[in-house]
Amino acid sequence: MSITVKSSIRQHQNSVICELADIIEETWQHHLDVSPYHLPSDLGYVESRLEGERLVIENVCYQTPEFRKLHLELAQVGPNLDILHCVMFPNPDYALPMFGCDIVSGRGQISAAVVDLSPTSSNGLPVAYTRALAGMGTNGYSNPRELPSWGHIFSDYCCFIRPIGPQENERFLNQVRHYLTLHCQQATTTSPTPRQRAEILAGQRNYCTHQQQNDKTRRILEKAFDSAWAERYMTTVLFDLPKE
């Protein structure tokens, strides 16, 4: 299946977010055999108001033999806040890490950018990943940021920064492309290990449970909608737990 990008709010977002959204979908299409993943009909595209500003959330999801869900979320609050959020959820028969990437842009400036391949095994990342990611992370960026209290779920190669200027923006885009390409290539050459399913499920649950603790995301959703809607969105769209 080819990915066809129709009209998207990315065309009205920060140019780095727009470019990254295109990179993500192009990389998926090039390396993976994607097919549609159907979200609940009322959660694919959502509009509301937040502190007097129009809030728009656009979700795109796919699935592949190796990944139960590929999720790309774009959000915009008025003219001054743009968000990209992406997570790749492995099929629990595949011993793969969790790819995650986020960018937050306020008033045209990126305040936070993060990318990681987070281990789901107590043994850490597979050797093929650690070799390919050696020397990466926040090295060379002028403004690394502090991980949240639950940040122990991330790998030693997590890059969490506030990029300064076009050069660091471009470097971050290239770093995401590297992490993403590596992950897709490893996934398509990895054999399923159903005997490890219980351990893999436990690792994914640990990742999702800690991500659901992101108070900042939850508060924004509760303000724009209500607490019940925020809980449903957090646990159905953003970080749904894999089924047994």
N, C-alpha and C positions, 0 to 999 in steps of 0.2 A: 504494500500500500504506500502511495506517496502522500506526503503531508502537504496540503494546500492551505496556505494562510489566507483567510478571507480578511475582511475589514477587521482591524484589531486596534485596541486602545494603545498598543505599543507605538503606533504612528504618531501619537500625541504625547508620548512620554519622553523622559530624558534620553538623548541619543545613545548613551551607553547601554541603557536598559533595552532599547529597541534593537541594538546590534547584538546584545547578548541573547535575547529571545530568539533571534534568527539563527545565531550560532548553535544554540541548543537544539532547535528543531532540525536544522540541516545535519547536525552530527547524528542525531537519532535516525534520520531517514537514510543516511549514508551507510551506517554500520548495523542497523537493527531491522528486523522484520516486524514493523509496527502494524497494529490494528486498533480500531477504536476501543476506548474504555468509556463506558457510559456512567456518568455521574447522575445522581437524582436530578430530574429535569429543572427543579427550582434552584439548583446550586451551580449550574454551569456559568450563568451570567446573572449578576446581582447588582441592583442599584439601591442606594439609600442616601441618607444625609448624615453628615458628621460635623458637628459644630458649625452648622449653617452652610457647609460646603457639600457639593455633590460627590458621593462615593460610588465608584464603579469597580466591580471585581469581575475579572474574566478568567475562567479556568479552561485549560485544554488538557485532556488526558488520553494516553495511549496505553497499550499493553503489548508485550512480546513474549515469546516462549521463556525468556530468562527473567523478565520483569513483570510482576503482577500489575504494577501501575507506574507509568511515567507521568508526573504531574508538573505542569507549568502554570503558575498563577501570576497574573498581572493585575495590579490595583492602582487606582488613582483617586486622590482626594483633592478636589478643586484643581487649581492650576499649579499648586506648589508642592504636592507630595506624590511621588511615584515609587512603586514597589514592584520588584520581581522576586518570586519565590519558586524554587524548583527542587523536587525530590524524586529520586528513582528508587522504587521499592522492589527489591529482588523477589522473584518467585522463591518461596521458602524451601524448595528443593535444591537451590543453588547457593553455595557458600560464598556470597559476595558481600562486600561492604555497602553502605548506604551513601550514595552521592547526594549532596545537598548544596544549594547555592542560593544566596539572597543578596539583593542590592536595595538600598533605601536612598532615595534622592529627595532633598528638600530645597525648594527655591533654586533649582538648577544645579545644586552642588551635591555630590554623593557623600553622605555622612557615614555610611556603613556598607561594606562589601565583604562577603564571606563565601568561601568554597571549601569543601572537605570531602574526603572519602572516609567515612566513619566506620570503624570495625564493628562487626556484629559477633565476633568470636572473642572469647577471653584470651586467645593467643595473639590478638592484634591483627593487623593487616597481613594478607598473604605476601610471601616474599617477592612475587612478581610486582606487586604494588610498591613495596618499600624501595626496591631497586630503582623503579622508574620515577619515584617521587623524591629521591635523595637530594638534599640541598634546597628543597622547595619549602613552602609555607610562607611565613611573613618576611623571609630574608630579603633585604634590599629595599623594602618599603619604608618610607619616612615616618609613617604614623600608624603603627600596629595598634589594635584595640584589645581590651581585656575581655576574655571570654566570660559568659555568665556563670553563675554558681553551679549550674548543672553541665558545664562545658567539658566535664571529664569524659563525656560520650564521644568527643571528637578525637581525631588522630593527631599524631605529632606533626602532621603535614597540613593541618588546618591553617588557612590563610584568612584572618579576620582583620580588616584594615579600614582606614579612611583614606582612600587614594587622593593624592595631591597632584592635580594637573593632568593634562592629556597623556603624558608619558606613562604615568602610573595607571591611568585608566586602561590604556592599551595593554600594558603589561598584565593587568588583572584579567582582561578578556582572553589573552593568550594562555594564561595559567588555567583558566576555566576550561578552555578548549583542550588543553593537554590532559587535565584530570578526566574530562568527559570522554575524550577519545580513548584514553587508556582503559577506562572502565568498560566502555562498549566492546573494545577488542578483547579484554579479559573475559567478559561475560559470554561472548560468542564462542570462545574456545574452552570454556569451563564445562565439565560434565556434571550432570545433576548427581547429588548425593542424598537420596531420600532417607538413608539411615541417619543422617545428621539433622533431619528436619526439626526435631524437638529443640536442639541447641540453636539452630538458625532462627527458629520462631522466637525463642527466648531473647536472643540478641536484638531482633527487630522490635520486639515489645519493649525492651529496655530503652531503645532509641526513641520510639514513638512516645512512650510514657513521659520521658524527660522533656521532649520537645513540646508536649502538651502543657508543660508548666510555664511556657513563655507568657508571663503576665502582661507584657506590653501588647502582644497580639490580641490576647483575650480581652483586655480592657478596651481596645479600639473597636472590636466586634461588638462588645456589650453596649458601648455608647451608641453605635450606629444601628444596632438591632435590639437585642435583649440577651439576657444571660442564657436562656434556653437555646436560642438560635446560635449563639456563639459556641456553646458546648457541642451542638450538633455539627457545626461547621468544622470545629477543631478535630472532632473524632471521626467525621465521615469523609471530609475532603482533605484537610491538611495532613493529619497524622492518624489515619485509620489503622487499627491493629489488624494484623493478618489473621485469617481464620485458621482453625486447626486443620 
